[in-house]
Amino acid sequence: MIRLDVATLLLQWATGGLAFLWVTTRRREVGLGYGWLMRATFGLMALLAALAGRASHPDAARDLLALATTLAAGGVLAVSIARRRAGVAGQHAVQERRSARVAAMTGIDRAAPSHDSSLPEFPPALDLVAPAVGALACVAAALDAGGPPPLAIARTLVGAAFLGAVTDAMLLGHWYLVQPGLARGPLLELVRWVGVTWPFEVLVLLVPTGMLSVWSGAVDDGWKGMLGWFWAACALTTIGLVVVTRAALRERQYSAVMAATGLLYLAILTAFGTDLVARAVLSA
């Protein structure tokens, strides 16, 4: 029905992470360092996917496209570093407004941060290149994994989006320690995307032959159906954590962001349980 392998998992994770990086960078609010961290991390993950694929179950299309994803992420990272002196427009605007407010209240004029607004800023649209290549790699991986092609492709791409959204949300939550003045809009948007992708993730894993077949007994999970109920618990807990995280972010205190980040830690565990348990059962 489906084959579970580490190369495809890493590829999905990298592609989804790079895709939702663009969702954040297009807002021009988060500092450059966040983009550098994410491109380096997920670019390396795509490279590991290519290496794991060659070592375990080689597929030329998937592995070459995974390598191309790494190169694309590296190229975009190089452009961002080269244009670092221009900074990020939204971040500078917030800093300038706050500096002006402090100066008006205290008479203390803080030194303006060093950036050159005359230089061209990094174009966030470039962050779409690597996930576009990664999506092609995911399609190749889905076709190689077996099962009805439309269902296999849907499961792979939806899984990539689901895992990428929840991972990026958790990592962005940590970035607030580095950039404490950042508004909550970028984090709220990623949490919202986790909630949007969740029903699609559950749906494609329920479509026969899927987790409904585990509950009916048509597919033997080896544990008398227990893994099917464990999967359901992971899925329900994930959406529950999304709801609680959004509620936490409505609180005004800064500690609410850290609380939301802790909840997203748990959401990553349950999200991976939702995706991997189903794949492990259906590949048995």
C-alpha positions in Angstrom: 0.0 0.0 0.0 2.8 2.4 0.8 6.5 2.2 1.7 7.9 4.0 4.7 11.5 5.1 4.3 13.7 7.7 5.9 14.6 9.4 2.7 11.0 10.3 1.9 10.3 11.4 5.4 13.3 13.8 5.4 12.4 15.1 2.0 8.8 15.8 3.1 10.1 17.5 6.2 12.6 19.7 4.3 10.1 20.7 1.6 7.4 21.6 4.0 9.8 23.5 6.2 11.1 25.5 3.3 7.6 26.3 2.0 6.4 27.7 5.3 9.6 29.7 5.6 8.3 31.8 2.7 5.0 32.2 4.5 7.0 34.0 7.3 9.7 35.8 5.2 7.1 37.4 2.9 5.9 39.4 5.8 9.3 41.2 6.1 9.1 41.3 9.9 11.4 38.5 11.1 15.2 39.1 11.2 17.5 37.7 8.6 19.1 35.2 11.0 15.8 33.2 11.1 15.9 32.7 7.4 19.6 31.7 7.5 18.9 29.1 10.2 15.9 27.6 8.4 17.5 27.5 4.9 20.6 25.8 6.3 18.7 23.4 8.5 16.2 22.2 5.8 18.7 22.4 3.1 20.9 19.9 5.1 17.8 17.8 5.7 17.2 17.6 1.9 20.8 16.5 1.4 20.5 13.8 4.1 17.3 12.7 2.2 19.3 12.2 -1.0 22.1 10.4 0.8 19.7 8.1 2.7 17.9 7.4 -0.5 21.0 6.3 -2.3 22.0 4.1 0.7 18.7 2.4 1.3 16.3 2.4 -1.6 17.7 4.4 -4.6 15.4 6.3 -6.9 17.2 8.5 -9.4 14.4 11.1 -9.8 13.7 11.5 -6.1 17.4 11.6 -5.1 18.5 14.0 -7.8 15.6 16.4 -7.0 16.4 16.2 -3.3 20.0 17.2 -4.1 18.6 20.1 -6.3 16.5 21.2 -3.3 19.7 21.4 -1.2 21.4 23.5 -3.9 18.4 25.8 -4.3 18.2 26.4 -0.5 22.0 27.0 -0.5 21.8 29.5 -3.3 19.0 31.5 -1.7 20.9 31.5 1.5 23.9 32.9 -0.3 21.7 35.7 -1.8 20.3 36.6 1.7 23.8 36.7 3.2 25.1 38.9 0.3 22.2 41.4 0.9 22.4 41.3 4.7 23.4 45.0 4.9 19.9 46.1 3.6 18.3 44.3 6.6 14.5 43.7 6.8 12.2 46.6 6.1 9.4 45.6 8.6 11.9 44.9 11.4 13.6 48.3 10.9 10.2 50.2 10.9 9.3 48.6 14.2 12.7 49.5 15.7 12.4 53.1 14.5 8.9 53.6 15.8 9.9 52.3 19.2 13.1 54.3 19.3 11.1 57.5 18.5 8.6 56.6 21.3 11.3 56.1 23.8 13.0 59.4 22.8 9.8 61.3 23.1 9.2 59.9 26.6 12.7 60.0 28.0 14.6 62.4 25.8 17.1 59.6 25.2 17.8 59.2 21.5 18.9 55.6 20.9 21.4 55.0 18.1 19.7 53.7 14.9 20.6 50.1 14.0 23.2 49.7 11.2 21.5 49.1 7.9 21.6 50.7 4.5 18.1 51.3 3.1 19.6 52.3 -0.3 20.7 48.7 -0.9 18.3 46.1 -2.5 16.6 44.0 0.1 16.5 40.2 -0.1 13.4 39.2 -2.2 11.3 36.7 -0.2 9.9 35.2 -3.5 13.2 33.4 -3.8 12.2 31.3 -0.9 9.7 29.6 -3.2 12.4 28.1 -5.4 13.6 25.3 -3.0 10.2 24.1 -1.9 9.0 24.0 -5.6 11.9 21.7 -6.4 11.2 19.8 -3.2 7.6 19.3 -4.2 8.7 17.7 -7.5 11.0 15.4 -5.4 8.1 14.5 -3.2 6.0 13.6 -6.2 8.8 11.3 -7.5 9.1 9.8 -4.0 5.3 9.1 -3.9 5.3 7.4 -7.3 8.2 5.3 -6.2 6.5 4.3 -2.9 3.7 2.5 -4.5 -0.1 2.5 -4.1 -2.6 4.4 -6.3 -0.6 7.4 -7.7 -3.1 10.2 -6.9 -3.5 9.0 -3.3 0.2 8.5 -2.9 1.0 12.0 -4.2 -1.7 13.5 -2.0 -0.4 11.8 1.1 3.2 12.8 0.4 2.5 16.5 -0.4 -0.1 17.0 2.4 2.2 15.3 4.9 5.0 17.6 3.8 2.8 20.7 4.4 1.5 19.4 7.7 5.0 18.5 9.2 6.5 21.7 7.8 3.9 24.0 9.3 4.1 22.6 12.8 7.9 22.5 12.8 8.3 26.1 11.5 5.8 27.3 14.1 7.8 25.7 16.9 11.1 27.1 15.6 9.6 30.6 15.1 8.3 30.5 18.7 11.9 30.1 19.8 13.0 33.0 17.6 11.1 35.4 19.8 13.9 34.9 22.3 16.3 36.4 19.8 13.8 39.1 18.5 11.6 39.8 21.5 9.9 42.8 19.9 8.5 40.7 17.1 4.7 40.9 16.8 2.7 37.7 17.2 1.3 37.9 13.7 3.9 35.6 12.1 3.5 32.9 14.8 -0.3 33.1 14.7 -0.2 32.6 10.9 1.8 29.5 11.2 -0.3 28.0 13.9 -3.4 28.8 11.8 -1.7 26.9 8.9 -1.2 23.8 11.1 -4.9 23.9 11.8 -5.7 24.3 8.1 -3.5 21.4 7.0 -4.7 19.0 9.8 -8.0 18.0 8.3 -6.4 17.2 4.9 -3.7 15.2 6.6 -6.3 13.1 8.5 -8.5 12.8 5.4 -5.8 11.4 3.1 -4.8 8.9 5.7 -8.3 7.7 6.2 -9.0 7.2 2.5 -9.0 3.4 1.7 -6.7 1.7 1.9 -6.1 3.7 5.1 -6.7 3.9 8.8 -10.4 3.0 8.4 -9.2 -0.3 7.2 -7.2 -0.8 10.4 -10.3 -0.2 12.5 -12.4 -2.5 10.3 -9.8 -5.2 10.6 -9.1 -5.4 6.9 -5.5 -4.3 7.7 -3.8 -6.0 10.6 -1.6 -3.6 12.6 -0.2 -6.5 14.7 -1.6 -5.0 17.9 -5.3 -6.0 17.6 -6.2 -2.5 16.3 -4.4 -0.6 19.1 -2.2 1.3 16.7 -5.3 2.5 14.9 -6.6 4.1 18.2 -3.2 5.4 19.0 -3.2 7.2 15.6 -6.6 8.7 16.3 -5.4 9.9 19.7 -2.3 11.6 18.1 -4.6 13.3 15.5 -7.1 14.6 18.0 -4.4 15.7 20.4 -2.7 17.7 17.6 -5.7 19.7 16.7 -6.5 20.2 20.4 -3.0 21.6 20.9 -3.5 24.0 18.0 -6.6 25.3 19.7 -4.9 25.7 23.0 -1.9 27.4 21.4 -4.1 30.0 19.7 -5.8 30.6 23.1 -2.4 31.1 24.8 -1.3 33.6 22.1 -4.4 35.8 23.0 -2.8 36.6 26.3 -1.0 39.9 26.5 2.0 38.7 28.6 5.2 37.9 26.7 5.4 34.6 28.6 2.4 33.5 26.5 4.7 33.2 23.5 6.9 30.8 25.4 3.9 28.9 26.6 2.7 28.6 23.0 6.2 27.4 22.0 6.1 24.6 24.6 2.6 23.5 23.4 4.0 23.4 19.8 6.8 21.1 21.1 4.0 18.7 22.0 2.2 19.3 18.8 5.3 18.2 16.8 5.3 14.9 18.7 1.7 14.2 18.0 1.8 15.5 14.4 4.6 13.1 13.7 2.6 10.4 15.4 -0.3 11.2 13.1 1.8 10.9 10.0 4.3 8.1 10.9 2.0 5.7 12.7 -0.3 5.6 9.8 2.5 5.1 7.3 4.1 2.4 9.4 0.8 0.5 9.8 -0.1 0.8 6.1 3.4 -0.3 5.0 3.4 -3.4 7.1 
